[in-house]
């Protein structure tokens, strides 16, 4: 099990990550709200503004204070891939 830092002392299991997204769109905001209602939301922002949302295979949703551009390389994703869709 490989643990990856998501900022400010928070760690998640890299093998359990399903998606790493920006929190700006309405569907992602709805996903976060639904996870909060189900008790499946983990706020790992440590008081900072939410910059990324991590969806895990356990149906947990994790909030991070670091943006996806900074987190992606920690999960082995080339940052150039993120720029292609922009």
NORNOR-V911580 format. One record per pair of residues at least 12 apart in sequence whose C-alpha atoms are under 7 Angstrom apart, sorted by the first residue. I is the first residue (numbers start at 1). J is the second residue. If there is no record, write none. Layout:
# NORNOR-V911580
I;J, I;J
This chain:
# NORNOR-V911580
1;13, 2;14, 2;15, 4;74, 6;64, 6;66, 6;71, 7;64, 7;65, 7;66, 10;44, 14;75, 16;56, 16;57, 17;54, 17;55, 17;56, 17;57, 18;55, 18;56, 18;57, 19;54, 19;55, 20;52, 20;53, 20;54, 20;55, 20;68, 21;52, 21;53, 21;54, 21;68, 22;51, 22;52, 22;53, 22;68, 23;51, 23;52, 23;53, 32;61, 35;61, 40;59, 40;60, 40;61, 41;60, 41;61, 41;62, 42;61, 42;62, 42;63, 43;62, 43;63, 44;62, 44;63, 44;64, 45;63, 45;64, 45;65, 48;65, 49;65, 50;63, 50;64, 50;65, 51;64, 51;65, 51;66, 51;67, 52;64, 52;65, 52;66, 52;67, 52;68
